Each structure stands twice: as structure tokens, then as C-alpha cells.
Amino acid sequence: MSGRTTTIVLASDPITAFGVSAMLRGRPEIEVVDDADAGRAEVALVAGEDLNAELAQRCRTVQCNRAPKIVLLLSRVDARAVGSCADLGVRGILRRIEATPERIVAAIRAAAAGEATLAPDLVAHLLEHMGTLSQHVSSSNGVNASGLTVREVEVLRLLADGNDTADIAAHLSYSERTVKTVIHDVTSRLGLRNRSHAVAYALRQGLI
């Protein structure tokens, strides 16, 4: 990959954000942007202690508002959380103890190119998660690439229970904009008229 990769650094504390940003600004391959210029970011480097609820929500916000690729820089990595990282659109996971400047830059560049960076011991857990997800989807009465994803089914199930957009967002820890986007994607992709039609479709398919 040629050129510089525009990157925004997000961290749970300002000292970490400053330190990582300063390190990256010294690298010719990276252009660090701040919040005012976040729309240009190709990659978001999100630093934290572990994949807790706060960090997961930060990743969802990044995807909703900016939609760059995400690389996580974590002090602790729970292998069981790797599947959740995949669901959040994370392209790379680095442990701080192993994260040299070269490895961080390589992970950012790989993410921008659409490639993944993951410690070897975490790959098996990711593959296990993806296999479980595939079995769940394929067992849902004909759901395939032209049907509904697991996240879409979750949203429609809550719609069928009478929840509004705000309720669904709170229940799933998404933004209201994300919920609206999910519903719009379902109705547009499947040629459905409205939310009620989408719920009826899911019911007919035996998904909810």
C-alpha cells in the first residue's frame, strides 16, 4: 500500500490517547487526524484495558458515525470476546505488551487494506465463533446471503414485541441511528414496504 493511512486514535484516557498519537505522528506511513477531521479517517485505533461494554459501545459509535476500519489495542484480551470483536467490525487486535510501533503501524496499514491482524492464539477462537454463527444462520429456516443476518433478526424480534427504535437501541446497546439503518437495510434489500411488513416476513420465515 502506498501513501499515508489516515488514522484517528481513541482511548479511554487522555494520556494513552496523547502517547499513542505522538508515536504515530512520528511515522511516515501514518497521518493522525483529530475529531475535527475524523471523517477522513481510514482506520480508528481504539485503545483500552479490555473489551468491556464501554469499549464495545465506542466501536459501535465509530462504525455508526465514521465507519472506518477498527484496530484494538488492549491491555488484556479475553479469547472468548474475540467473536464479539468480529461482530463489531474490528480488523485487528493487538496486546499492549506485544505492540511495538512497527506492529501497530502494520496492523493499521493491514486494516486499511481490508486485511486482518490477530494473534495466532486468538485465531482458533475467531474461527470457532464464525462456525457457530454460520450454523445459527443456516439453521434459521433458509436464511442466507439474501435473507437476514443475526443482528437483523434481533432487531425484528424486538420490533415484533412492540419496542420502538429507542427501546431497541437501549436493549442492544446500539445507537438509534444504527437501529434505523438496520431496519432500512432489511426493507430495502428484501423489497418490503415498512417495518410491519419486515416483521411479517421474519415471522413467515420462522425466524422470530
C-alpha positions as CSV (number, residue, x, y, z in Angstrom):
1,M,0.0,0.0,0.0
2,S,1.3,3.4,-0.9
3,G,0.6,6.8,0.7
4,R,-0.2,7.6,4.3
5,T,-3.0,5.9,6.2
6,T,-5.3,8.5,7.9
7,T,-5.9,7.3,11.5
8,I,-7.8,8.6,14.5
9,V,-6.7,7.5,17.9
10,L,-9.5,6.9,20.5
11,A,-8.7,5.9,24.1
12,S,-10.4,5.6,27.4
13,D,-7.9,8.1,29.0
14,P,-6.3,11.2,27.6
15,I,-2.7,10.2,28.5
16,T,-2.9,7.0,26.4
17,A,-4.5,8.9,23.5
18,F,-1.7,11.5,23.6
19,G,1.1,8.9,23.8
20,V,-0.2,6.7,21.0
21,S,-1.0,9.7,18.8
22,A,2.5,11.1,19.4
23,M,4.1,7.8,18.5
24,L,2.1,7.5,15.3
25,R,2.8,11.1,14.3
26,G,6.5,10.1,14.1
27,R,5.7,7.5,11.5
28,P,5.8,8.5,7.8
29,E,3.2,5.8,6.9
30,I,0.5,7.3,9.2
31,E,-1.4,10.6,9.2
32,V,-3.1,11.1,12.6
33,V,-6.3,13.1,12.4
34,D,-8.3,14.6,15.3
35,D,-12.1,14.7,16.0
36,A,-12.5,17.8,13.9
37,D,-11.2,15.9,10.8
38,A,-12.5,12.4,11.8
39,G,-14.5,12.0,8.6
40,R,-11.2,11.4,6.7
41,A,-10.0,8.6,8.9
42,E,-9.5,5.2,7.2
43,V,-8.7,3.5,10.5
44,A,-9.6,4.0,14.1
45,L,-7.1,2.8,16.6
46,V,-9.2,2.2,19.8
47,A,-7.1,1.7,23.0
48,G,-8.4,0.3,26.3
49,E,-7.9,-2.2,29.1
50,D,-10.2,-4.9,27.7
51,L,-13.2,-5.4,25.6
52,N,-15.7,-4.1,28.1
53,A,-19.2,-2.6,27.4
54,E,-17.8,0.9,27.2
55,L,-15.2,0.0,24.6
56,A,-17.7,-2.1,22.6
57,Q,-20.1,0.9,22.5
58,R,-17.2,3.1,21.4
59,C,-16.6,0.7,18.5
60,R,-20.3,0.8,17.6
61,T,-20.2,4.6,17.6
62,V,-17.2,4.6,15.3
63,Q,-18.9,2.3,12.9
64,C,-22.1,4.4,13.0
65,N,-20.6,7.9,12.8
66,R,-17.4,7.3,10.8
67,A,-17.3,3.7,9.6
68,P,-13.5,3.3,9.3
69,K,-11.8,0.0,9.9
70,I,-11.1,-0.6,13.6
71,V,-7.9,-1.9,15.3
72,L,-8.0,-2.6,19.0
73,L,-5.0,-2.0,21.3
74,L,-5.8,-3.8,24.6
75,S,-4.0,-4.5,27.9
76,R,-6.0,-7.7,28.3
77,V,-7.5,-9.9,25.6
78,D,-10.2,-12.4,26.6
79,A,-10.2,-15.0,23.9
80,R,-13.9,-15.6,24.4
81,A,-14.5,-11.9,23.4
82,V,-12.9,-12.3,20.0
83,G,-16.2,-13.2,18.4
84,S,-17.7,-10.0,19.7
85,C,-14.8,-8.1,18.2
86,A,-15.6,-9.6,14.8
87,D,-19.3,-8.6,15.2
88,L,-18.1,-5.0,15.9
89,G,-16.2,-4.7,12.7
90,V,-12.8,-5.0,14.3
91,R,-10.0,-5.7,11.8
92,G,-7.1,-6.1,14.2
93,I,-6.4,-6.9,17.9
94,L,-3.1,-6.1,19.5
95,R,-2.0,-6.8,23.0
96,R,-0.2,-3.8,24.5
97,I,2.7,-5.9,25.8
98,E,3.3,-7.1,22.2
99,A,2.5,-3.8,20.5
100,T,5.7,-2.4,19.2
101,P,5.4,0.7,17.0
102,E,6.1,-1.4,13.9
103,R,3.4,-3.9,14.8
104,I,0.9,-1.1,15.4
105,V,1.6,0.6,12.1
106,A,1.5,-2.8,10.3
107,A,-1.9,-3.6,11.8
108,I,-3.3,-0.1,10.8
109,R,-2.0,-0.5,7.3
110,A,-3.4,-4.0,7.0
111,A,-6.8,-2.9,8.3
112,A,-6.9,-0.1,5.7
113,A,-6.2,-2.7,3.0
114,G,-9.1,-4.8,4.3
115,E,-6.8,-7.4,5.9
116,A,-7.0,-8.7,9.5
117,T,-4.3,-8.8,12.2
118,L,-4.8,-11.2,15.0
119,A,-2.5,-13.1,17.5
120,P,-2.2,-16.8,16.5
121,D,-3.7,-18.0,19.7
122,L,-6.9,-16.0,19.0
123,V,-7.4,-17.2,15.5
124,A,-8.9,-20.5,16.7
125,H,-11.4,-18.7,18.9
126,L,-12.5,-16.5,16.0
127,L,-12.9,-19.5,13.7
128,E,-14.9,-21.2,16.3
129,H,-17.2,-18.2,16.7
130,M,-17.7,-17.8,13.0
131,G,-18.5,-21.5,12.7
132,T,-21.1,-21.2,15.5
133,L,-22.6,-18.1,13.8
134,S,-22.8,-19.9,10.4
135,Q,-24.6,-22.8,12.0
136,H,-27.1,-20.5,13.7
137,V,-27.8,-18.6,10.5
138,S,-28.1,-21.7,8.3
139,S,-30.4,-23.4,10.7
140,S,-32.8,-20.5,10.7
141,N,-35.1,-21.8,8.0
142,G,-33.4,-20.7,4.8
143,V,-31.6,-17.6,6.0
144,N,-28.7,-16.9,3.5
145,A,-26.9,-14.0,1.9
146,S,-30.2,-12.7,0.6
147,G,-32.1,-13.2,3.9
148,L,-31.5,-11.8,7.3
149,T,-28.4,-11.5,9.5
150,V,-28.4,-12.4,13.1
151,R,-28.4,-8.7,14.1
152,E,-31.3,-8.0,11.8
153,V,-33.3,-10.9,13.4
154,E,-32.6,-9.4,16.8
155,V,-33.9,-6.0,15.8
156,L,-37.0,-7.5,14.1
157,R,-37.7,-9.7,17.2
158,L,-37.7,-6.6,19.4
159,L,-39.9,-4.8,16.9
160,A,-42.4,-7.7,17.0
161,D,-42.5,-7.3,20.8
162,G,-43.7,-3.8,20.4
163,N,-40.5,-1.9,21.1
164,D,-39.8,1.4,19.4
165,T,-36.4,2.5,18.0
166,A,-35.2,4.0,21.3
167,D,-36.1,0.8,23.2
168,I,-34.3,-1.4,20.7
169,A,-31.2,0.8,20.8
170,A,-31.1,0.6,24.6
171,H,-31.7,-3.1,24.7
172,L,-29.0,-3.9,22.1
173,S,-26.6,-1.1,23.1
174,Y,-26.8,0.4,19.6
175,S,-27.4,3.9,18.6
176,E,-30.9,4.8,17.4
177,R,-29.3,5.6,14.0
178,T,-27.8,2.1,13.8
179,V,-31.2,0.6,14.5
180,K,-32.9,2.7,11.8
181,T,-30.1,1.7,9.4
182,V,-30.7,-2.0,10.1
183,I,-34.4,-1.7,9.5
184,H,-33.9,0.4,6.3
185,D,-31.4,-2.2,5.0
186,V,-33.8,-5.1,5.6
187,T,-36.8,-3.4,4.0
188,S,-34.8,-2.1,1.0
189,R,-32.9,-5.4,0.4
190,L,-35.9,-7.6,0.6
191,G,-38.4,-5.2,-1.1
192,L,-40.5,-4.9,2.0
193,R,-42.9,-1.9,2.4
194,N,-42.4,-1.0,6.0
195,R,-41.5,-2.2,9.5
196,S,-44.7,-4.3,9.8
197,H,-44.0,-6.0,6.5
198,A,-40.5,-6.8,7.7
199,V,-41.8,-8.3,10.9
200,A,-44.3,-10.3,9.0
201,Y,-41.6,-11.6,6.6
202,A,-39.5,-12.7,9.6
203,L,-42.5,-14.5,11.1
204,R,-43.2,-16.3,7.9
205,Q,-39.6,-17.5,7.7
206,G,-39.8,-18.8,11.2
207,L,-37.1,-16.5,12.4
208,I,-39.0,-14.9,15.3
